[in-house]
Amino acid sequence: MAYVITSPCMEEKARECVEVCPVDCIHEGEDMFYINPDDCIDCGACLSACPVEAIYYEDEVPEEESKFIELNMRFFQMK
C-alpha cells in the first residue's frame, strides 16, 4: 500500500509534499503530482505537508476520489 494524491491537488498543485518526501517517490504530472507506490515507504511526511489535504492512504481514499487510485497506477505504468 501507499499514499494516493487526489483531486484537490489538481487545483493547487503545491510542491510541499515533494519537498518533504525522504525517498523522492512523488513525481509531477501535467495536472497534478503522483506517488510511486513501489517507492513509497508509507512514512506519512507528504500527508502532513499537503496544504489542501489531497493525500490519503490508499485504503482510506474517499469513494468519490477512488478513480485517483487507478490514475496513479496508470501514471507509473506509462513511465
SEDO-930506 format. One record per atom (N, C-alpha, C, O, CB): residue in three letters; atom name; x, y, z. Coordinates in pm, whole numbers. Glycine has a CB too. Layout:
<atoms>
+-----+------+--------+--------+--------+
! res ! atom !     c1 !     c2 !     c3 !
+-----+------+--------+--------+--------+
! ALA !   CA !      X !      Y !      Z !
...
+-----+------+--------+--------+--------+
</atoms>
This chain:
<atoms>
+-----+------+--------+--------+--------+
! res ! atom !     c1 !     c2 !     c3 !
+-----+------+--------+--------+--------+
! MET !    N !     83 !   -119 !      0 !
! MET !   CA !      0 !      0 !      0 !
! MET !    C !     87 !    125 !      0 !
! MET !    O !    204 !    122 !     39 !
! MET !   CB !    -95 !      0 !    121 !
! ALA !    N !     28 !    232 !    -45 !
! ALA !   CA !     98 !    360 !    -48 !
! ALA !    C !     -5 !    471 !    -34 !
! ALA !    O !   -126 !    446 !    -26 !
! ALA !   CB !    181 !    377 !   -179 !
! TYR !    N !     44 !    590 !    -33 !
! TYR !   CA !    -45 !    705 !    -31 !
! TYR !    C !    -84 !    740 !   -173 !
! TYR !    O !    -12 !    710 !   -268 !
! TYR !   CB !     22 !    825 !     38 !
! VAL !    N !   -201 !    806 !   -188 !
! VAL !   CA !   -255 !    845 !   -318 !
! VAL !    C !   -292 !    993 !   -311 !
! VAL !    O !   -351 !   1039 !   -214 !
! VAL !   CB !   -378 !    757 !   -357 !
! ILE !    N !   -257 !   1065 !   -415 !
! ILE !   CA !   -293 !   1207 !   -425 !
! ILE !    C !   -422 !   1216 !   -504 !
! ILE !    O !   -436 !   1151 !   -608 !
! ILE !   CB !   -179 !   1291 !   -492 !
! THR !    N !   -516 !   1298 !   -456 !
! THR !   CA !   -649 !   1306 !   -515 !
! THR !    C !   -677 !   1445 !   -574 !
! THR !    O !   -586 !   1528 !   -584 !
! THR !   CB !   -754 !   1272 !   -412 !
! SER !    N !   -801 !   1469 !   -611 !
! SER !   CA !   -841 !   1586 !   -689 !
! SER !    C !   -802 !   1724 !   -635 !
! SER !    O !   -774 !   1812 !   -717 !
! SER !   CB !   -985 !   1584 !   -704 !
! PRO !    N !   -798 !   1749 !   -505 !
! PRO !   CA !   -759 !   1883 !   -463 !
! PRO !    C !   -622 !   1927 !   -514 !
! PRO !    O !   -595 !   2046 !   -527 !
! PRO !   CB !   -760 !   1891 !   -312 !
! CYS !    N !   -535 !   1831 !   -545 !
! CYS !   CA !   -403 !   1863 !   -599 !
! CYS !    C !   -414 !   1924 !   -738 !
! CYS !    O !   -331 !   2005 !   -778 !
! CYS !   CB !   -315 !   1738 !   -603 !
! MET !    N !   -517 !   1885 !   -812 !
! MET !   CA !   -534 !   1935 !   -948 !
! MET !    C !   -554 !   2086 !   -950 !
! MET !    O !   -511 !   2153 !  -1045 !
! MET !   CB !   -651 !   1866 !  -1016 !
! GLU !    N !   -617 !   2140 !   -849 !
! GLU !   CA !   -641 !   2284 !   -843 !
! GLU !    C !   -523 !   2358 !   -781 !
! GLU !    O !   -497 !   2473 !   -816 !
! GLU !   CB !   -768 !   2313 !   -764 !
! GLU !    N !   -454 !   2295 !   -691 !
! GLU !   CA !   -347 !   2360 !   -615 !
! GLU !    C !   -208 !   2330 !   -670 !
! GLU !    O !   -127 !   2420 !   -692 !
! GLU !   CB !   -354 !   2318 !   -471 !
! LYS !    N !   -181 !   2201 !   -690 !
! LYS !   CA !    -51 !   2151 !   -735 !
! LYS !    C !     63 !   2213 !   -654 !
! LYS !    O !    161 !   2263 !   -710 !
! LYS !   CB !    -31 !   2182 !   -885 !
! ALA !    N !     49 !   2208 !   -523 !
! ALA !   CA !    151 !   2257 !   -432 !
! ALA !    C !    266 !   2158 !   -426 !
! ALA !    O !    244 !   2038 !   -444 !
! ALA !   CB !     92 !   2282 !   -290 !
! ARG !    N !    385 !   2204 !   -401 !
! ARG !   CA !    505 !   2118 !   -403 !
! ARG !    C !    551 !   2076 !   -264 !
! ARG !    O !    654 !   2008 !   -252 !
! ARG !   CB !    617 !   2190 !   -473 !
! GLU !    N !    480 !   2113 !   -160 !
! GLU !   CA !    525 !   2082 !    -26 !
! GLU !    C !    549 !   1932 !     -5 !
! GLU !    O !    642 !   1893 !     64 !
! GLU !   CB !    425 !   2131 !     74 !
! CYS !    N !    464 !   1850 !    -65 !
! CYS !   CA !    478 !   1705 !    -49 !
! CYS !    C !    608 !   1655 !   -112 !
! CYS !    O !    674 !   1568 !    -56 !
! CYS !   CB !    358 !   1633 !   -112 !
! VAL !    N !    643 !   1711 !   -225 !
! VAL !   CA !    766 !   1671 !   -294 !
! VAL !    C !    887 !   1706 !   -209 !
! VAL !    O !    982 !   1628 !   -199 !
! VAL !   CB !    776 !   1740 !   -433 !
! GLU !    N !    883 !   1822 !   -149 !
! GLU !   CA !    996 !   1873 !    -70 !
! GLU !    C !   1024 !   1791 !     55 !
! GLU !    O !   1138 !   1784 !    100 !
! GLU !   CB !    972 !   2016 !    -32 !
! VAL !    N !    920 !   1729 !    113 !
! VAL !   CA !    940 !   1655 !    238 !
! VAL !    C !    957 !   1504 !    220 !
! VAL !    O !    991 !   1434 !    315 !
! VAL !   CB !    825 !   1680 !    329 !
! CYS !    N !    934 !   1455 !    100 !
! CYS !   CA !    943 !   1310 !     77 !
! CYS !    C !   1089 !   1263 !     88 !
! CYS !    O !   1174 !   1308 !     12 !
! CYS !   CB !    885 !   1273 !    -62 !
! PRO !    N !   1118 !   1172 !    183 !
! PRO !   CA !   1256 !   1129 !    203 !
! PRO !    C !   1308 !   1033 !     95 !
! PRO !    O !   1429 !   1011 !     86 !
! PRO !   CB !   1269 !   1063 !    336 !
! VAL !    N !   1218 !    976 !     14 !
! VAL !   CA !   1261 !    880 !    -88 !
! VAL !    C !   1232 !    927 !   -231 !
! VAL !    O !   1244 !    849 !   -326 !
! VAL !   CB !   1194 !    748 !    -64 !
! ASP !    N !   1193 !   1052 !   -247 !
! ASP !   CA !   1166 !   1111 !   -379 !
! ASP !    C !   1071 !   1026 !   -463 !
! ASP !    O !   1097 !   1001 !   -580 !
! ASP !   CB !   1296 !   1130 !   -454 !
! CYS !    N !    962 !    983 !   -403 !
! CYS !   CA !    867 !    899 !   -476 !
! CYS !    C !    751 !    979 !   -536 !
! CYS !    O !    663 !    920 !   -599 !
! CYS !   CB !    813 !    792 !   -385 !
! ILE !    N !    749 !   1110 !   -517 !
! ILE !   CA !    641 !   1192 !   -569 !
! ILE !    C !    689 !   1259 !   -697 !
! ILE !    O !    790 !   1329 !   -700 !
! ILE !   CB !    595 !   1297 !   -465 !
! HIS !    N !    611 !   1236 !   -804 !
! HIS !   CA !    650 !   1283 !   -936 !
! HIS !    C !    544 !   1378 !   -992 !
! HIS !    O !    425 !   1362 !   -966 !
! HIS !   CB !    672 !   1166 !  -1032 !
! GLU !    N !    589 !   1475 !  -1067 !
! GLU !   CA !    499 !   1575 !  -1123 !
! GLU !    C !    442 !   1528 !  -1256 !
! GLU !    O !    517 !   1489 !  -1346 !
! GLU !   CB !    570 !   1709 !  -1140 !
! GLY !    N !    311 !   1532 !  -1267 !
! GLY !   CA !    243 !   1505 !  -1393 !
! GLY !    C !    197 !   1637 !  -1452 !
! GLY !    O !    227 !   1744 !  -1399 !
! GLY !   CB !    123 !   1409 !  -1373 !
! GLU !    N !    125 !   1630 !  -1561 !
! GLU !   CA !     80 !   1751 !  -1628 !
! GLU !    C !    -14 !   1834 !  -1541 !
! GLU !    O !     -3 !   1956 !  -1536 !
! GLU !   CB !     11 !   1714 !  -1758 !
! ASP !    N !   -108 !   1766 !  -1473 !
! ASP !   CA !   -210 !   1836 !  -1396 !
! ASP !    C !   -195 !   1826 !  -1244 !
! ASP !    O !   -254 !   1904 !  -1170 !
! ASP !   CB !   -342 !   1786 !  -1434 !
! MET !    N !   -116 !   1730 !  -1198 !
! MET !   CA !   -105 !   1706 !  -1055 !
! MET !    C !     20 !   1623 !  -1025 !
! MET !    O !     95 !   1588 !  -1116 !
! MET !   CB !   -232 !   1636 !  -1001 !
! PHE !    N !     40 !   1592 !   -899 !
! PHE !   CA !    152 !   1507 !   -857 !
! PHE !    C !    100 !   1364 !   -834 !
! PHE !    O !    -19 !   1343 !   -809 !
! PHE !   CB !    220 !   1563 !   -728 !
! TYR !    N !    192 !   1268 !   -844 !
! TYR !   CA !    159 !   1127 !   -825 !
! TYR !    C !    264 !   1063 !   -736 !
! TYR !    O !    381 !   1101 !   -739 !
! TYR !   CB !    150 !   1054 !   -962 !
! ILE !    N !    221 !    965 !   -656 !
! ILE !   CA !    311 !    893 !   -566 !
! ILE !    C !    338 !    755 !   -623 !
! ILE !    O !    245 !    678 !   -649 !
! ILE !   CB !    252 !    883 !   -423 !
! ASN !    N !    465 !    723 !   -642 !
! ASN !   CA !    503 !    592 !   -693 !
! ASN !    C !    484 !    488 !   -582 !
! ASN !    O !    556 !    491 !   -482 !
! ASN !   CB !    651 !    593 !   -745 !
! PRO !    N !    387 !    397 !   -598 !
! PRO !   CA !    359 !    301 !   -491 !
! PRO !    C !    473 !    202 !   -465 !
! PRO !    O !    482 !    146 !   -356 !
! PRO !   CB !    235 !    224 !   -524 !
! ASP !    N !    559 !    182 !   -563 !
! ASP !   CA !    672 !     91 !   -544 !
! ASP !    C !    783 !    153 !   -461 !
! ASP !    O !    861 !     81 !   -398 !
! ASP !   CB !    727 !     48 !   -679 !
! ASP !    N !    791 !    284 !   -460 !
! ASP !   CA !    897 !    354 !   -387 !
! ASP !    C !    852 !    412 !   -254 !
! ASP !    O !    935 !    439 !   -167 !
! ASP !   CB !    952 !    463 !   -472 !
! CYS !    N !    722 !    433 !   -238 !
! CYS !   CA !    668 !    494 !   -116 !
! CYS !    C !    696 !    404 !      5 !
! CYS !    O !    673 !    283 !     -1 !
! CYS !   CB !    516 !    520 !   -130 !
! ILE !    N !    745 !    463 !    112 !
! ILE !   CA !    774 !    387 !    234 !
! ILE !    C !    669 !    410 !    343 !
! ILE !    O !    689 !    370 !    458 !
! ILE !   CB !    912 !    425 !    287 !
! ASP !    N !    557 !    472 !    307 !
! ASP !   CA !    444 !    495 !    399 !
! ASP !    C !    482 !    573 !    523 !
! ASP !    O !    430 !    548 !    632 !
! ASP !   CB !    386 !    363 !    440 !
! CYS !    N !    573 !    670 !    508 !
! CYS !   CA !    617 !    747 !    623 !
! CYS !    C !    516 !    854 !    665 !
! CYS !    O !    516 !    897 !    780 !
! CYS !   CB !    750 !    811 !    594 !
! GLY !    N !    432 !    898 !    572 !
! GLY !   CA !    330 !    998 !    604 !
! GLY !    C !    378 !   1141 !    601 !
! GLY !    O !    300 !   1232 !    633 !
! GLY !   CB !    275 !    969 !    736 !
! ALA !    N !    501 !   1165 !    564 !
! ALA !   CA !    551 !   1303 !    560 !
! ALA !    C !    471 !   1387 !    462 !
! ALA !    O !    441 !   1503 !    490 !
! ALA !   CB !    700 !   1305 !    521 !
! CYS !    N !    437 !   1330 !    348 !
! CYS !   CA !    360 !   1404 !    248 !
! CYS !    C !    220 !   1438 !    298 !
! CYS !    O !    167 !   1546 !    270 !
! CYS !   CB !    349 !   1323 !    118 !
! LEU !    N !    162 !   1347 !    372 !
! LEU !   CA !     27 !   1364 !    424 !
! LEU !    C !     17 !   1490 !    510 !
! LEU !    O !    -75 !   1571 !    492 !
! LEU !   CB !    -16 !   1242 !    505 !
! SER !    N !    108 !   1506 !    600 !
! SER !   CA !    104 !   1622 !    690 !
! SER !    C !    151 !   1750 !    621 !
! SER !    O !    120 !   1859 !    669 !
! SER !   CB !    189 !   1596 !    812 !
! ALA !    N !    223 !   1740 !    510 !
! ALA !   CA !    274 !   1858 !    441 !
! ALA !    C !    175 !   1915 !    339 !
! ALA !    O !    188 !   2031 !    301 !
! ALA !   CB !    402 !   1825 !    372 !
! CYS !    N !     79 !   1838 !    296 !
! CYS !   CA !    -13 !   1881 !    190 !
! CYS !    C !   -106 !   1991 !    241 !
! CYS !    O !   -182 !   1970 !    335 !
! CYS !   CB !    -96 !   1761 !    139 !
! PRO !    N !    -99 !   2110 !    179 !
! PRO !   CA !   -181 !   2222 !    227 !
! PRO !    C !   -330 !   2211 !    191 !
! PRO !    O !   -412 !   2284 !    246 !
! PRO !   CB !   -127 !   2350 !    173 !
! VAL !    N !   -365 !   2121 !     99 !
! VAL !   CA !   -504 !   2108 !     58 !
! VAL !    C !   -566 !   1972 !     94 !
! VAL !    O !   -675 !   1939 !     50 !
! VAL !   CB !   -515 !   2129 !    -92 !
! GLU !    N !   -495 !   1895 !    176 !
! GLU !   CA !   -543 !   1765 !    222 !
! GLU !    C !   -587 !   1674 !    108 !
! GLU !    O !   -695 !   1615 !    111 !
! GLU !   CB !   -659 !   1784 !    319 !
! ALA !    N !   -501 !   1665 !      7 !
! ALA !   CA !   -530 !   1584 !   -112 !
! ALA !    C !   -475 !   1443 !   -102 !
! ALA !    O !   -500 !   1361 !   -191 !
! ALA !   CB !   -475 !   1651 !   -235 !
! ILE !    N !   -400 !   1412 !      3 !
! ILE !   CA !   -331 !   1282 !     12 !
! ILE !    C !   -399 !   1192 !    115 !
! ILE !    O !   -428 !   1233 !    227 !
! ILE !   CB !   -183 !   1303 !     48 !
! TYR !    N !   -423 !   1069 !     71 !
! TYR !   CA !   -486 !    969 !    157 !
! TYR !    C !   -408 !    839 !    147 !
! TYR !    O !   -345 !    810 !     45 !
! TYR !   CB !   -634 !    947 !    117 !
! TYR !    N !   -412 !    762 !    253 !
! TYR !   CA !   -363 !    625 !    247 !
! TYR !    C !   -456 !    552 !    151 !
! TYR !    O !   -577 !    575 !    154 !
! TYR !   CB !   -358 !    556 !    391 !
! GLU !    N !   -404 !    466 !     68 !
! GLU !   CA !   -483 !    402 !    -38 !
! GLU !    C !   -614 !    342 !     12 !
! GLU !    O !   -717 !    355 !    -54 !
! GLU !   CB !   -401 !    295 !   -104 !
! ASP !    N !   -612 !    277 !    126 !
! ASP !   CA !   -733 !    215 !    181 !
! ASP !    C !   -832 !    317 !    235 !
! ASP !    O !   -946 !    281 !    266 !
! ASP !   CB !   -696 !    119 !    290 !
! GLU !    N !   -793 !    443 !    247 !
! GLU !   CA !   -878 !    545 !    306 !
! GLU !    C !   -921 !    652 !    206 !
! GLU !    O !   -981 !    753 !    245 !
! GLU !   CB !   -805 !    611 !    421 !
! VAL !    N !   -892 !    632 !     78 !
! VAL !   CA !   -936 !    728 !    -24 !
! VAL !    C !  -1088 !    729 !    -25 !
! VAL !    O !  -1151 !    624 !    -34 !
! VAL !   CB !   -878 !    691 !   -166 !
! PRO !    N !  -1149 !    849 !    -16 !
! PRO !   CA !  -1295 !    856 !    -19 !
! PRO !    C !  -1351 !    797 !   -149 !
! PRO !    O !  -1287 !    806 !   -254 !
! PRO !   CB !  -1342 !   1001 !     -2 !
! GLU !    N !  -1467 !    739 !   -142 !
! GLU !   CA !  -1530 !    675 !   -258 !
! GLU !    C !  -1533 !    767 !   -380 !
! GLU !    O !  -1504 !    723 !   -492 !
! GLU !   CB !  -1672 !    631 !   -223 !
! GLU !    N !  -1568 !    892 !   -360 !
! GLU !   CA !  -1578 !    985 !   -472 !
! GLU !    C !  -1442 !   1019 !   -533 !
! GLU !    O !  -1436 !   1078 !   -641 !
! GLU !   CB !  -1647 !   1112 !   -427 !
! GLU !    N !  -1334 !    984 !   -466 !
! GLU !   CA !  -1199 !   1009 !   -516 !
! GLU !    C !  -1129 !    880 !   -560 !
! GLU !    O !  -1011 !    883 !   -596 !
! GLU !   CB !  -1116 !   1078 !   -407 !
! SER !    N !  -1200 !    768 !   -559 !
! SER !   CA !  -1138 !    638 !   -584 !
! SER !    C !  -1076 !    626 !   -724 !
! SER !    O !   -984 !    546 !   -743 !
! SER !   CB !  -1239 !    528 !   -566 !
! LYS !    N !  -1123 !    702 !   -820 !
! LYS !   CA !  -1064 !    694 !   -954 !
! LYS !    C !   -917 !    736 !   -955 !
! LYS !    O !   -843 !    701 !  -1047 !
! LYS !   CB !  -1143 !    782 !  -1051 !
! PHE !    N !   -875 !    811 !   -854 !
! PHE !   CA !   -736 !    855 !   -847 !
! PHE !    C !   -640 !    742 !   -812 !
! PHE !    O !   -520 !    753 !   -840 !
! PHE !   CB !   -723 !    966 !   -745 !
! ILE !    N !   -689 !    636 !   -754 !
! ILE !   CA !   -604 !    519 !   -729 !
! ILE !    C !   -560 !    462 !   -864 !
! ILE !    O !   -442 !    434 !   -885 !
! ILE !   CB !   -680 !    410 !   -644 !
! GLU !    N !   -655 !    444 !   -954 !
! GLU !   CA !   -626 !    392 !  -1088 !
! GLU !    C !   -542 !    491 !  -1168 !
! GLU !    O !   -448 !    450 !  -1237 !
! GLU !   CB !   -756 !    362 !  -1162 !
! LEU !    N !   -573 !    620 !  -1160 !
! LEU !   CA !   -495 !    721 !  -1232 !
! LEU !    C !   -349 !    719 !  -1187 !
! LEU !    O !   -258 !    733 !  -1268 !
! LEU !   CB !   -554 !    860 !  -1210 !
! ASN !    N !   -329 !    701 !  -1059 !
! ASN !   CA !   -193 !    695 !  -1004 !
! ASN !    C !   -119 !    572 !  -1058 !
! ASN !    O !     -3 !    584 !  -1098 !
! ASN !   CB !   -198 !    691 !   -850 !
! MET !    N !   -184 !    457 !  -1059 !
! MET !   CA !   -119 !    336 !  -1110 !
! MET !    C !    -85 !    351 !  -1258 !
! MET !    O !     24 !    314 !  -1302 !
! MET !   CB !   -209 !    213 !  -1088 !
! ARG !    N !   -178 !    406 !  -1336 !
! ARG !   CA !   -154 !    423 !  -1479 !
! ARG !    C !    -41 !    520 !  -1508 !
! ARG !    O !     34 !    502 !  -1604 !
! ARG !   CB !   -280 !    471 !  -1548 !
! PHE !    N !    -27 !    623 !  -1426 !
! PHE !   CA !     80 !    720 !  -1446 !
! PHE !    C !    216 !    652 !  -1443 !
! PHE !    O !    302 !    682 !  -1525 !
! PHE !   CB !     74 !    829 !  -1339 !
! PHE !    N !    235 !    560 !  -1349 !
! PHE !   CA !    363 !    493 !  -1337 !
! PHE !    C !    380 !    375 !  -1433 !
! PHE !    O !    493 !    335 !  -1461 !
! PHE !   CB !    381 !    445 !  -1197 !
! GLN !    N !    272 !    319 !  -1483 !
! GLN !   CA !    283 !    215 !  -1584 !
! GLN !    C !    329 !    273 !  -1717 !
! GLN !    O !    395 !    205 !  -1796 !
! GLN !   CB !    148 !    144 !  -1601 !
! MET !    N !    294 !    398 !  -1742 !
! MET !   CA !    331 !    464 !  -1868 !
! MET !    C !    475 !    515 !  -1867 !
! MET !    O !    530 !    546 !  -1972 !
! MET !   CB !    237 !    580 !  -1895 !
! LYS !    N !    537 !    522 !  -1750 !
! LYS !   CA !    675 !    574 !  -1740 !
! LYS !    C !    774 !    470 !  -1779 !
! LYS !    O !    895 !    496 !  -1777 !
! LYS !   CB !    704 !    623 !  -1601 !
+-----+------+--------+--------+--------+
</atoms>
